[in-house]
Amino acid sequence: MIAVLGLLVGVVVGVVLQPDVPLWLQPYLPIAVVAALDAVIGAGRAFLEGTFSDRVFVISFVSNVVLAALIVLLGDKLGVGAQLSTGVVVVLGIRIFSNTAAIRRLIFHA
């Protein structure tokens, strides 16, 4: 619950303040957001299954974001940043949709 409240506060602060993203950070921000979204939806699934742990959530959140950013950085250094970015988004997208499907099954028993 605290994580959801923190997410909502962060979104509201971002919308109100409208911060500028530095140019060097722009390729990594969308990937970091998708990675964070994966961790949040995974936490929602764990909560509904009764296996949620705040420590696991924080570690998953931080490690997903850092690892996704490092993969994109590696892709930039190798000259294939767009391809690795697409790969990261595809993998995380699959995880997001599978977690969402599990949440739907848990809520609607279907």
N, C-alpha and C positions, 0 to 999 in steps of 0.2 A: 504494500500500500504506500509506503514511504517513497518507493521508487517511482510509482505512478504520479504521486504528488510532485516529486522533484522534476519529473519530465514535464508536467503541465506548467510548473513555475518557470522552467527553462524556456519553454515555447513562448509563454506570455512575455517574458523579459526580452527574448529575441525579437518578437514582433514589435514590441513597444520601442526598444532602443535601436533596432535595425542596424546592427554593427556591420562595418565593412570587413570583408574577408581579404586578407593579404593575398597578393597574386601567387606567391609560392605555395599557399595552402589550398588554393582553389581546386587542383586536381584530386586532392585527398579528402576533401570535405564530404562530397556525395557518398564516397565509399565508406567513410567513417559513420555517416548517418545510417546507411543500410546495415552496417555491421551492428550498430547500437540497436536498431530496430529489431534485428534478429535476436539479440540478447533479451530485449524487453518482451517480445512475443514468446520466446522460450521460457521466460520467467512466469508469464501468464499461464502457460501450459503446466509448468511444474506446480504452480499454486493450485490449479484446479485438480491436479492429480494428488495433491497433498504431499509433494516432495520438495517444496520450495525451501531454499536455504539462501539467506541474504549474502553469506560469504561466497557461495557458488555464483550467485547473480553478479556480484561486484567483480569477481575474478573473470567471469565469462564476458561481462560488458567491456572491461578494460582490455582483456586479451584479444577479443574480437576486433575492437577498433584498432589496436596497435598492430596486430598481425595483418589486417586488411591494408592499413596504410603502408606497412613495410613491403607487402607484395606489390602494391602500386609503385612504391619508390624503386624497388628492384626492376620492375618493368620499365620505368622511366630511364634507369641507368643502362638497361640493355637495349633500349630503343623500341620496346614493344609495350609501352605503357597502356595504350588503349586496349590492346588485346587482353592483357592481364586484368585491367579494370573490368572489362566485360566478363571475364571468367569469374572474378570475385563476386560481381553482381549476380551472375547466374547461380553460383553455388549458394550464396546467401539467400537469393530469391527462392530457390528450391526449399531451403530450410524454413524460411518464413511461411511458405504456403503449406508445407507439411505440418508445421506447428499449428497453423491456423485451422487446418482440417482436423487435427486432433482436438483442438479447443472446441470446434463445432460439434464433434462427436461427443465430447464430454458434457457439453451444455445441453444438447438436444437429444442425446442418446440415440443418434442415428448414424 
